[in-house]
Amino acid sequence: MSIDPLSEGDQPKRTLRKRRKRPAEDRHDGREAIVSVPSEEKSFRVWFLSNETGISLDQASELVDRIEADGAALLNAARLMKIHSQ
């Protein structure tokens, strides 16, 4: 019997997967592409790292500020931080 992954509350699971950015030429505004993390996504990353690894919210926020672009690197750094703090 297979279980539909969206059946639990009909919501997809949120992860640290990086969102696809549109190239500057696709935006039609003439600006260069700027790599930045929206505040909503940053707060989610901080919350996720804290809950997933057990580090404090301040530690998670510091990591997100330093390594904002790569979700896998963030998770790895948070796990290493937790190991070294014990």
C-alpha positions in Angstrom: 0.0 0.0 0.0 1.6 3.3 -1.1 1.1 6.5 0.9 0.8 9.8 -0.9 3.5 12.2 0.5 1.1 15.1 0.3 -1.7 13.4 2.2 -0.3 14.5 5.6 -1.9 18.0 5.8 -1.6 18.3 2.0 1.7 20.3 2.4 5.0 19.5 0.8 7.9 19.0 3.2 10.1 22.1 3.5 13.8 21.6 3.1 16.9 23.8 2.8 16.9 23.2 -1.0 18.1 26.3 -2.8 15.5 28.2 -4.9 16.2 28.6 -8.6 17.1 32.2 -9.5 16.1 33.8 -12.7 19.0 35.2 -14.8 19.1 39.0 -15.1 18.2 38.7 -18.8 14.9 36.9 -17.9 13.8 39.7 -15.5 13.7 42.4 -18.2 14.7 45.2 -15.8 18.3 45.6 -16.8 19.7 44.9 -13.3 22.4 42.4 -12.6 21.4 39.2 -10.8 21.9 39.6 -7.0 22.3 36.6 -4.8 20.6 37.2 -1.5 18.3 35.3 0.8 14.9 36.8 1.4 14.2 37.4 5.1 11.4 34.8 5.2 13.7 32.2 3.9 16.5 33.3 6.2 14.2 32.9 9.3 13.1 29.5 8.1 16.7 28.4 7.6 17.6 29.6 11.1 14.6 27.8 12.6 15.3 24.6 10.6 19.0 24.5 11.6 18.2 25.1 15.2 15.5 22.3 15.3 17.4 19.9 13.2 20.8 20.1 14.9 20.1 21.4 18.4 22.2 24.6 18.1 20.9 27.8 19.5 19.0 30.3 17.3 21.9 32.8 17.6 24.4 30.2 16.4 22.1 29.2 13.5 21.6 32.9 12.5 25.4 33.4 12.5 25.8 30.4 10.2 23.1 31.5 7.8 24.7 35.0 7.6 28.1 33.4 6.8 27.0 30.5 4.5 23.7 31.7 3.1 23.8 30.2 -0.4 24.4 26.5 0.2 21.8 24.6 2.3 23.9 21.4 2.5 27.0 23.3 3.7 24.8 25.1 6.3 23.5 21.8 7.7 27.0 20.3 7.8 28.4 23.3 9.6 25.6 23.3 12.1 26.2 19.6 12.9 29.9 20.2 13.3 29.2 23.2 15.6 26.9 21.1 17.8 29.6 18.3 18.0 32.3 20.8 19.0 30.1 22.5 21.6 29.5 19.3 23.6 
